[in-house]
Amino acid sequence: MLALLSHNDASTVQSIMDANKMAILGMFKLISKDPLKLSSEVLHVCEAIAANPDVSKTTKVQILSAQTLDQISHMYHSTDSYTLDRDGHPTTNEITENEPTANQSVENNAAPNRDAGSDGEGGVVSMATDDGGRTPVVGEAHVKVTNGREVAHKFMMTVCASSTEGLIFTPKGPSDTKVHNPTLLKFITGQNKVNEDPLLQTLVLTILRNAPDILHGYLCAPTITLEAKVSMRLLSTLTLVTRVLQLPLPSGFVAALSTSTRTPTHAHVHVQGHAQPHTHAHARTVRSEVFADYMIPACMKATVVAQGLQSTSPLVKMSFTAALIRSLDKASTLLHSLPPHAHGTVRLCRDALLKRLPPFQVVVVGALQSSQTQYLQSLSAADEDERKGAKLVYLRSLQLVRRYIRCFPDSIKVNRYDMGKTIPTEMFGTTFDTHVTGTILSMLLEAPDVKWAYQRRSGSYASLLGQLIELLITSTHATVYALTRQLVTKVTCRVGRCVVDKMVDGCALTASK
């Protein structure tokens, strides 16, 4: 069978598929258990078929089904290895330990003091071990050692991650929202340990980048799970989630969002490849839910994320905060890119996204205030690493609150939470970190509700605004001064000019003393 397929003739391949499909598919059954040279030859022949433009992609998908790809993916765990000749074909001679070839003997006699690992005129490569013995020696025809992981990864990257010579079907147009690659979707959603294998993770990310039509299905699938406790699995999973969130969205979905207000009364919305008739209002609602699916994967449930943000472990809190910041940044960028006539869609998308996230009070009280307390306590710590870690977690928490304010300004107003309560009194001291001060001021510039003139504060002045003006007068840091000036200018319009003038005079008098 392999000899027939090696001719790479489209008519021959199609004839075999029509006559006995299982004869071809049987070659892949338990392929990871076969001798590596045989497995490599099978994949080499199939790779040539996949690259043949005369073979239809439908036939290629029939040969390389999701089940077949799953069988091949088991080779990622293979530890077998063999050598390749200069043409890239498996050699018949195995590498043997402590047994130099004839060429190696000649080279050793000619240059006995040659450094280990060099390549002489005869093309002989030798490597020295720690105990002084000789490791496997590669002769003139043997130029590379490969293993099952490399063989499988090279094949999968060529066949699954290429739209030109592989299995990927491309959309028919910029507004096409159908799922064209269900085979690849079924394959990658079946890989539940993708976060533990860097090569497999690279494969999945490349497939999603080249076949964005299956991105929604992958994010909604229960392929990976999260638990808010310290473990390598949690960190690797959140790293994978963050990398998936960095992938671009399908152009068809973005176009559908942009033109949603111009959709006819009876539209067809494609959700996971199924076309369903909807009214105009229902179509917009469905798109907003799909938008939330793209921004918040199924594994990032609100309860789990809330537990992560309130975790006592700085590493867990930092990881969840970073993933959530990535989601909100992506959502904010997309919503701000929509045209003005899509304001109704923007509102629906924000509402749908907010339902998937922890409440704002959890973010402020559970994440921001707890990390602020840890940071203030670390200022007196002797360990510099502890101070840096606490500062980094606090900065991330401030950035997350700022993203919430930016993405959901109306929701923050409804909650009526005074953001002035989150400002530490220590910020107005001369020894407070300027980076942290700048981040707090940037957050306050976007905060909708701050009781500047009436909130009682400890210190010389009764209001937060008084301390802010004192910071403006006494600050010597350029960035802090510029941000404070912007904030004072913004607040001036709210509390009245006369109140500000009195505070400025008082602060200037105190500063002159």
C-alpha positions as MATLAB code, in Angstrom:
seq = 'MLALLSHNDASTVQSIMDANKMAILGMFKLISKDPLKLSSEVLHVCEAIAANPDVSKTTKVQILSAQTLDQISHMYHSTDSYTLDRDGHPTTNEITENEPTANQSVENNAAPNRDAGSDGEGGVVSMATDDGGRTPVVGEAHVKVTNGREVAHKFMMTVCASSTEGLIFTPKGPSDTKVHNPTLLKFITGQNKVNEDPLLQTLVLTILRNAPDILHGYLCAPTITLEAKVSMRLLSTLTLVTRVLQLPLPSGFVAALSTSTRTPTHAHVHVQGHAQPHTHAHARTVRSEVFADYMIPACMKATVVAQGLQSTSPLVKMSFTAALIRSLDKASTLLHSLPPHAHGTVRLCRDALLKRLPPFQVVVVGALQSSQTQYLQSLSAADEDERKGAKLVYLRSLQLVRRYIRCFPDSIKVNRYDMGKTIPTEMFGTTFDTHVTGTILSMLLEAPDVKWAYQRRSGSYASLLGQLIELLITSTHATVYALTRQLVTKVTCRVGRCVVDKMVDGCALTASK';
ca = [
       0.000    0.000    0.000;
       2.792    2.377    0.891;
       4.532    1.602   -2.417;
       1.406    2.561   -4.377;
       0.895    5.776   -2.457;
       4.555    6.741   -2.770;
       3.994    7.481   -6.487;
       1.872   10.420   -5.308;
      -0.551   10.079   -8.207;
      -3.899   11.777   -7.584;
      -5.936    9.231   -9.552;
      -4.257    6.314   -7.758;
      -4.934    7.842   -4.360;
      -8.569    8.486   -5.251;
      -9.008    4.961   -6.631;
      -7.643    3.409   -3.440;
      -9.899    5.619   -1.325;
     -12.951    4.609   -3.378;
     -12.075    0.899   -3.354;
     -10.846    0.381    0.208;
     -10.632    3.455    2.393;
      -9.722    1.447    5.486;
      -6.595    0.130    3.773;
      -5.096    3.608    3.947;
      -6.474    4.518    7.344;
      -5.137    1.258    8.772;
      -1.578    2.505    8.266;
      -2.119    5.099   10.998;
      -3.613    2.798   13.608;
      -1.243    2.739   16.594;
       1.401    4.405   14.431;
       3.186    5.583   17.569;
       3.858    1.918   18.439;
       5.432    1.110   15.058;
       9.204    1.261   14.488;
      10.124    4.895   14.046;
      11.652    4.388   10.596;
       8.406    2.846    9.333;
       6.307    5.590   10.921;
       8.556    8.224    9.369;
       8.203    6.695    5.919;
       4.402    6.628    6.244;
       4.333   10.286    7.255;
       6.782   11.196    4.497;
       4.492    9.673    1.856;
       1.374   11.295    3.334;
       3.112   14.659    3.525;
       3.801   14.451   -0.210;
       0.135   13.616   -0.860;
      -0.982   16.561    1.267;
       1.290   18.867   -0.733;
      -0.005   17.555   -4.082;
      -2.381   20.184   -5.545;
      -3.980   17.549   -7.799;
      -5.365   15.712   -4.769;
      -8.536   17.436   -3.585;
      -8.645   18.766   -0.044;
     -11.741   16.675    0.571;
      -9.716   13.534   -0.121;
      -6.893   14.799    2.081;
      -9.327   15.351    4.957;
     -10.745   11.857    4.461;
      -7.254   10.403    4.810;
      -6.115   12.676    7.625;
      -9.263   12.713    9.724;
      -9.395   13.938   13.318;
      -8.950   10.366   14.522;
      -5.911    9.875   12.271;
      -4.347   13.124   13.461;
      -4.923   12.072   17.054;
      -3.088    8.788   16.405;
      -0.157   10.704   14.926;
      -0.112   13.146   17.851;
       0.741   10.244   20.170;
       4.184   10.293   18.557;
       4.850   13.529   20.459;
       5.519   11.281   23.447;
       7.901    8.991   21.540;
      11.506    8.659   22.706;
      12.787    6.609   19.738;
      15.431    8.154   17.479;
      17.389    7.349   14.324;
      19.734    9.048   11.855;
      19.116   10.715    8.526;
      21.400   10.851    5.531;
      22.248   14.025    3.662;
      19.053   13.718    1.588;
      16.877   13.513    4.686;
      16.053    9.798    4.373;
      16.396    7.285    7.234;
      19.648    5.328    7.155;
      19.966    1.593    7.476;
      22.871    1.722    9.926;
      22.052    2.461   13.530;
      24.271    4.642   15.667;
      26.288    2.424   17.961;
      28.006    3.408   21.150;
      31.795    3.029   21.527;
      32.082    1.553   18.021;
      33.681    4.041   15.601;
      33.147    3.576   11.903;
      35.951    3.043    9.398;
      35.951    6.726    8.563;
      36.090    7.567   12.258;
      39.177    5.333   12.724;
      40.985    7.090    9.888;
      40.086   10.495   11.269;
      41.177    9.560   14.770;
      44.586    8.417   13.469;
      45.014   11.532   11.361;
      43.963   14.018   14.027;
      44.029   12.430   17.471;
      43.888   15.768   19.313;
      40.907   17.212   17.468;
      38.358   18.855   19.778;
      35.228   16.877   20.499;
      32.199   17.954   18.531;
      34.108   19.311   15.476;
      33.457   18.342   11.907;
      36.472   17.215    9.871;
      37.031   16.860    6.143;
      35.419   13.422    6.088;
      32.224   14.782    7.591;
      32.658   12.672   10.724;
      31.038   14.063   13.863;
      32.053   12.863   17.312;
      30.927   13.960   20.747;
      32.675   13.421   24.074;
      30.787   12.374   27.165;
      31.436   13.519   30.726;
      33.127   10.233   31.652;
      35.582   10.362   28.749;
      33.911    7.583   26.735;
      32.602    7.946   23.203;
      28.922    8.560   22.546;
      27.210    7.391   19.358;
      29.347    8.298   16.357;
      27.780    9.512   13.149;
      29.490    8.447    9.955;
      29.894   10.357    6.723;
      26.399    9.523    5.440;
      24.789   10.178    8.823;
      24.319   13.893    9.302;
      21.404   14.258   11.721;
      19.758   12.426   14.577;
      15.981   12.814   14.820;
      13.300   11.444   17.114;
       9.596   10.716   17.037;
       8.613   14.116   18.421;
      10.489   15.951   15.683;
       9.106   13.703   12.948;
       5.513   14.101   14.144;
       5.830   17.852   14.705;
       7.315   18.499   11.269;
       4.525   16.513    9.629;
       1.737   18.150   11.642;
       3.049   21.666   11.058;
       3.207   21.042    7.318;
      -0.155   19.319    6.989;
      -2.322   20.982    9.650;
      -0.928   24.493    9.881;
      -0.570   25.443    6.220;
      -3.408   26.776    4.101;
      -1.475   26.343    0.853;
      -0.519   22.674    0.971;
      -2.362   21.290    3.962;
      -5.833   20.609    5.287;
      -6.925   24.172    6.029;
      -9.915   25.473    4.086;
      -9.904   29.258    3.722;
     -13.012   31.484    3.982;
     -14.757   32.364    0.745;
     -14.769   36.067    1.490;
     -14.125   38.720    4.152;
     -17.698   38.416    5.459;
     -17.723   34.608    5.639;
     -18.415   33.484    9.231;
     -18.868   29.745    8.644;
     -16.643   27.075   10.179;
     -14.693   25.482    7.323;
     -12.295   23.306    9.330;
     -14.344   21.069   11.659;
     -11.746   18.289   11.361;
      -8.993   20.455   12.807;
     -11.358   21.791   15.471;
     -12.221   18.274   16.591;
      -8.534   17.371   16.685;
      -7.288   20.322   18.757;
     -10.195   20.205   21.213;
      -9.261   16.594   21.905;
      -5.747   17.574   23.012;
      -6.349   18.073   26.731;
      -2.635   18.245   27.625;
      -1.657   20.904   25.136;
      -0.606   23.243   27.970;
       1.994   20.712   29.146;
       3.805   20.196   25.822;
       5.521   23.219   24.191;
       5.646   21.574   20.738;
       1.979   20.613   20.840;
       1.122   24.098   22.069;
       3.006   25.611   19.132;
       1.047   23.375   16.760;
      -2.348   24.342   18.214;
      -1.547   28.068   18.213;
      -0.335   27.910   14.606;
      -3.502   26.088   13.535;
      -5.679   28.690   15.264;
      -3.718   31.519   13.680;
      -4.078   30.101   10.156;
      -7.647   28.837   10.637;
      -9.335   31.580   12.713;
     -12.788   30.206   11.892;
     -12.303   27.517   14.577;
     -11.059   29.928   17.257;
     -14.549   30.414   18.697;
     -15.161   26.688   18.949;
     -11.824   26.138   20.675;
     -12.417   28.881   23.247;
     -15.872   27.497   24.064;
     -14.730   23.872   24.347;
     -14.044   22.437   27.827;
     -10.563   21.396   26.703;
      -8.688   22.985   29.583;
      -9.666   23.735   33.163;
      -8.451   26.171   35.801;
      -8.162   25.925   39.568;
      -7.157   28.890   41.695;
      -4.289   27.193   43.501;
      -0.536   27.228   43.038;
       0.573   24.585   40.545;
       2.591   24.301   37.372;
      -0.580   23.257   35.554;
      -2.287   26.529   36.488;
       0.638   28.646   35.302;
       1.028   26.739   32.028;
      -2.725   26.873   31.373;
      -2.940   30.626   31.968;
       0.091   31.105   29.728;
      -1.699   29.163   26.988;
      -4.898   31.178   27.509;
      -2.964   34.440   27.266;
      -1.291   33.330   24.036;
      -4.635   32.278   22.542;
      -6.138   35.657   23.452;
      -3.349   37.341   21.489;
      -4.546   35.705   18.259;
      -6.537   37.884   15.833;
     -10.278   37.392   15.492;
     -11.830   36.145   12.233;
     -12.277   39.022    9.815;
     -15.797   37.828    9.058;
     -16.895   38.228   12.670;
     -15.353   41.704   12.968;
     -17.095   42.730    9.748;
     -20.395   41.369   11.069;
     -20.017   43.428   14.255;
     -19.233   46.577   12.279;
     -22.276   46.199   10.025;
     -24.667   44.767   12.616;
     -26.905   47.850   12.612;
     -27.253   47.558    8.849;
     -28.313   43.915    8.923;
     -31.636   43.154    7.197;
     -34.684   42.397    9.326;
     -34.248   38.646    8.862;
     -30.570   37.739    9.104;
     -28.686   34.469    9.275;
     -26.147   34.299   12.058;
     -23.584   31.504   11.926;
     -22.717   30.209   15.379;
     -20.202   27.337   15.350;
     -21.008   26.637   11.713;
     -24.817   26.456   12.008;
     -26.860   29.044   10.149;
     -29.934   30.112   12.091;
     -32.523   32.718   11.083;
     -32.902   35.569   13.553;
     -34.589   38.916   13.749;
     -32.340   41.951   13.681;
     -32.392   42.453   17.480;
     -31.797   38.771   18.166;
     -28.914   38.705   15.691;
     -27.171   41.542   17.537;
     -27.673   39.766   20.855;
     -26.180   36.555   19.482;
     -23.163   38.431   18.120;
     -22.599   40.096   21.485;
     -22.579   36.684   23.182;
     -20.100   35.387   20.607;
     -17.986   38.487   21.275;
     -17.919   37.582   24.978;
     -16.918   34.016   24.055;
     -13.906   35.348   22.157;
     -12.790   37.557   25.066;
     -13.420   35.216   28.012;
     -12.626   31.530   27.326;
     -14.837   28.859   28.851;
     -12.151   27.952   31.384;
     -12.115   31.507   32.832;
     -15.376   31.287   34.751;
     -16.232   34.273   36.923;
     -16.121   32.256   40.147;
     -12.698   30.791   39.358;
     -11.279   34.169   38.317;
     -12.669   35.791   41.478;
     -10.955   33.136   43.590;
      -7.716   33.746   41.714;
      -7.890   37.520   42.219;
      -8.477   37.056   45.959;
      -5.816   34.364   46.370;
      -3.216   34.816   49.084;
      -0.557   33.606   46.656;
       1.010   36.542   44.758;
       1.848   34.219   41.872;
      -1.752   33.045   41.434;
      -3.139   36.566   41.772;
      -0.583   37.916   39.295;
      -1.344   35.202   36.727;
      -5.115   35.694   36.810;
      -4.734   39.476   36.733;
      -2.454   39.330   33.676;
      -4.879   37.061   31.790;
      -7.833   39.312   32.617;
      -5.929   42.424   31.534;
      -5.198   40.749   28.205;
      -8.905   39.988   27.719;
     -10.050   43.512   28.558;
      -7.358   45.108   26.385;
      -8.462   43.026   23.422;
     -12.131   43.816   24.041;
     -11.492   47.530   24.440;
      -9.402   47.708   21.262;
     -12.077   45.972   19.188;
     -14.987   47.995   20.579;
     -13.189   51.294   20.005;
     -12.489   50.277   16.395;
     -16.192   49.863   15.575;
     -17.859   52.678   13.607;
     -20.134   55.206   15.371;
     -23.329   53.668   13.985;
     -22.586   50.452   15.910;
     -23.036   52.076   19.344;
     -25.944   49.750   20.120;
     -23.783   46.721   19.412;
     -21.005   48.147   21.596;
     -23.424   48.451   24.516;
     -24.670   44.880   24.066;
     -21.100   43.559   23.830;
     -20.090   45.348   27.031;
     -23.112   43.997   28.877;
     -22.436   40.442   27.666;
     -18.764   40.712   28.627;
     -19.529   42.114   32.074;
     -21.735   39.104   32.855;
     -18.730   36.795   32.360;
     -16.465   38.737   34.746;
     -16.203   39.049   38.526;
     -18.104   42.048   39.976;
     -16.279   45.346   40.223;
     -16.380   45.217   44.034;
     -14.458   41.914   43.963;
     -11.779   43.453   41.766;
     -11.433   46.533   43.984;
     -11.773   44.955   47.417;
     -10.413   41.477   46.716;
      -7.609   42.315   44.299;
      -6.657   45.985   44.643;
      -6.991   46.645   48.363;
      -5.428   43.344   49.424;
      -2.437   43.846   47.119;
      -2.184   47.454   48.340;
      -1.983   46.252   51.939;
       0.718   43.726   51.030;
       2.664   46.409   49.166;
       2.538   48.910   52.041;
       3.644   46.204   54.472;
       6.518   45.211   52.189;
       7.967   48.746   52.229;
       9.514   48.012   55.606;
      10.677   44.515   54.619;
      14.391   43.812   54.418;
      14.069   41.434   51.460;
      14.339   43.380   48.195;
      12.732   40.569   46.175;
       9.703   40.666   48.453;
       9.343   44.415   47.913;
       9.642   44.072   44.138;
       7.118   41.227   44.019;
       4.556   43.098   46.116;
       5.009   46.208   43.985;
       4.498   44.260   40.760;
       1.277   42.642   42.029;
      -0.021   46.032   43.215;
       0.736   47.673   39.870;
      -1.054   44.877   38.018;
      -4.090   45.262   40.269;
      -4.176   49.010   39.584;
      -3.956   48.339   35.856;
      -6.835   45.843   36.074;
      -9.067   48.371   37.861;
      -8.189   50.915   35.198;
      -9.242   48.430   32.474;
     -12.568   47.879   34.245;
     -13.166   51.632   34.380;
     -12.268   51.995   30.711;
     -14.399   49.103   29.450;
     -17.444   49.530   31.707;
     -17.749   53.218   32.658;
     -21.543   53.075   33.002;
     -21.383   50.046   35.272;
     -18.857   51.757   37.549;
     -21.178   54.765   37.882;
     -24.098   52.520   38.799;
     -22.057   50.880   41.565;
     -21.266   54.335   43.005;
     -18.020   53.123   44.483;
     -15.802   55.995   45.605;
     -12.421   55.326   44.022;
     -10.892   57.825   46.421;
     -11.039   55.135   49.090;
      -8.432   53.132   47.181;
      -5.797   55.876   47.383;
      -3.237   55.228   50.123;
      -2.325   58.196   52.313;
       1.340   57.231   51.891;
       1.134   58.250   48.230;
       1.410   61.914   49.211;
       4.676   61.364   51.039;
       8.035   62.255   49.572;
       9.415   58.702   49.722;
       6.559   56.938   47.925;
       7.444   55.112   44.686;
       6.905   57.433   41.701;
       5.930   54.574   39.373;
       3.133   53.516   41.710;
       2.052   57.139   42.156;
       1.876   57.649   38.392;
      -0.212   54.494   37.953;
      -2.670   55.605   40.664;
      -3.004   59.058   39.097;
      -3.615   57.515   35.659;
      -6.399   55.406   37.166;
      -7.962   58.452   38.856;
      -7.965   60.354   35.554;
     -10.429   57.777   34.195;
     -12.387   57.128   37.410;
     -15.967   58.473   37.183;
     -16.787   58.821   40.898;
     -14.312   60.368   43.326;
     -15.423   62.578   46.232;
     -12.678   65.126   45.900;
     -13.948   67.943   48.116;
     -15.907   66.174   50.831;
     -14.096   62.994   51.794;
     -12.232   63.374   55.085;
      -8.547   62.463   54.914;
      -5.856   62.201   57.571;
      -3.191   64.880   57.486;
      -3.131   68.645   57.151;
      -6.115   68.977   54.819;
      -9.665   67.704   55.127;
     -10.145   66.679   51.511;
      -8.440   64.468   48.979;
      -8.230   67.412   46.606;
      -6.185   69.364   49.138;
      -3.613   66.589   49.306;
      -3.624   66.371   45.517;
      -2.843   70.077   45.181;
      -0.083   69.736   47.769;
       1.381   66.940   45.648;
       1.217   69.225   42.601;
       3.197   71.937   44.353;
       5.802   69.719   46.004;
       6.372   67.063   43.314;
       9.752   67.078   41.567;
       9.092   64.116   39.254;
       8.100   65.204   35.727;
       5.579   62.420   35.039;
       3.931   62.677   38.453;
       3.713   66.462   38.101;
       2.144   66.256   34.629;
      -0.453   63.669   35.690;
      -1.282   65.598   38.866;
      -1.760   68.777   36.875;
      -4.135   67.027   34.456;
      -6.094   65.626   37.377;
      -6.329   68.974   39.184;
      -7.489   70.633   35.962;
     -10.169   67.978   35.537;
     -11.367   68.262   39.135;
     -11.460   72.056   39.026;
     -14.499   71.938   36.764;
     -16.374   69.832   39.321;
     -15.743   71.375   42.731;
     -15.575   75.044   41.788;
     -12.737   77.445   41.165;
     -13.035   79.300   44.477;
     -12.560   76.111   46.493;
      -9.437   75.254   44.524;
      -7.962   78.761   44.932;
      -8.272   78.573   48.715;
      -6.598   75.151   48.764;
      -3.765   76.313   46.506;
      -3.092   79.333   48.749;
      -3.035   77.129   51.825;
      -0.728   74.557   50.214;
       1.641   77.259   48.944;
       1.832   78.811   52.391;
       2.614   75.448   53.955;
       5.222   74.661   51.295;
       6.973   78.026   51.866;
       7.402   77.203   55.515;
];
